[in-house]
Amino acid sequence: MPLFTDTDGDRNRLFGWSLFLAGIAGGMLLGLWAFNGPFPAPERFADYAGVPRRLLRLAHIAAMALGVTNVLFAHELPHVSLSGGSRTLASWAMITGGLLMPVVLTVAAFEERWKYLLPLPATATLLGVTLVCVGLTGRGRAQ
């Protein structure tokens, strides 16, 4: 089945596990600087409590959490009462939020003004989760 006609959650399942993999890899890189690790942190990230380093840590955990959230979303999608269009919208909203959140946080760690784009992935994820909640109530099916 092609990934772009998915109604059973396969697209989000693959994306979620891929994002989880990216989060693990990013965490491993951050770990090289942690606790006086084998490498010193770059000067911009030397202050553990500084905003740039906090944004990188948040990007790492966002990738992990949104990866898991996409896998859970994929599990629920076959059980929600939504029209095909609403399912597709919810699926792509979850992927958009999962992709943009860690990217925007990472870029913001280098150029702080990018943090003002964070409402975009947050809104996308909110839309996806809201549609799932509506679908679980049984009120999202087109008549």
N, C-alpha and C positions, 0 to 999 in steps of 0.2 A: 504494500500500500504506500503511495507517495506521501511524503511528510506534509505536503501542503494541502491535502484533503482530509486530514486527520479529524475524526470526531470521537475517537476513543482514548485520546490522551497520549498516544505514542510520541507525538512531537514534543510535548512538555516533559514526558518521561526522559527522553533522550537529552533534551536541553538541560533538565534539572540535574541529571547525573554528570553531564559535561561541565556545568557550572560548579557543581560540588568538587569535581576534579580540579578545576581552575582555582577554587578556593583553597584546596589542600596545597597545591603548588605554590600559590601566593603566600600562604602561611609558612611554608617551609623556607621561602626566601626571607620573609620577615624574621624567622627564627634564627637566621644566621647572624642577626644583630642583637638578639635578645640576651640578656643576662651576661653581658660581656662575651658574647658568642665568638665564634672563630674569626669573624670579621667585624671591624668597627662600623658603626652606623655612619652613613654619609652625613656630612655636616648639617644639612637641612633637617635630618631626622635624628640627630644626636640626642635631643631632649625628649625623653620618653613621654612626658606629659604635654609636649608641644602639639599644636594643632596639626601640622603636617603629618606627624607620626600617628596621631590619633585617627586622622582621616584614612591612612593606609590600613590601620588595624580594623577600622569600621568597614572598609572596602572588602577586606578578607572575610569578615564575619557576615557581611551582606551576601557575598557570593555563596558562602556555606548555607546560610539560612534560606535564601531565595532559591537555591538549588533544591534543597529539601522541600520547600514549599511547592515548587513546580512538580516534583515527584508526587507529593500528596495530592496536588491538583489533578494530575493525570489519573490517579487512582479514583478520585471522586467523579471525574467528568462523565463516565458512562452511567452514573447513577443520578445525575441531576436532570431535572425537568426544564430543559431550555431548548429553544428553537435552534436549528443548525447555525443560523447567523449569530445568535448570541453565544453559542459554544465557541465558534471561531473567534469572535471578538474577545471572549474571556481568555481563550488560549493565547492569542497574540498579545493581549494586555499583560498576561503573566510573563511571557517571554520578554516583552519590551522592558518591563520593570526589572526583571532579573538580569538583563543585559546592561541596561543603562545605569542602575544603581552602583554596582562596583566600578564601572568605568568612570562615571562622573566623580565619585569619591576619590578615585585614584588620581584623576587629572586635577581635582581640587587640592590634593596634597602638594602639587607642584605649582598650581596657579589658583589661589584661594577663591577668586571671584567666580569660579565654576560652581561653587557650592550653591549658587542661586538657581542652578538648573535642577537641583535635587527634587523639587516638587513634581517634575515630569515623571521620573520612574516611580515615585511614591504614588502619584495619581493613577498611573497605569496598573500598578499592583492592586491598589484599592479597587479599581474597576473590576479587575479579574476576580478578586475575592468576593466582592459584592455580588457579582453575577452568579458565582457558585452558591452563595447563601440564598439568593433568590431562587435559584434552581432547586436547592434542597427543600425549600418550602413547597415546591410543586406549583408555584405561581408564575414561573418563567416560560412555560410552554405556549407557543403561539396557537391561537384558536383557529 
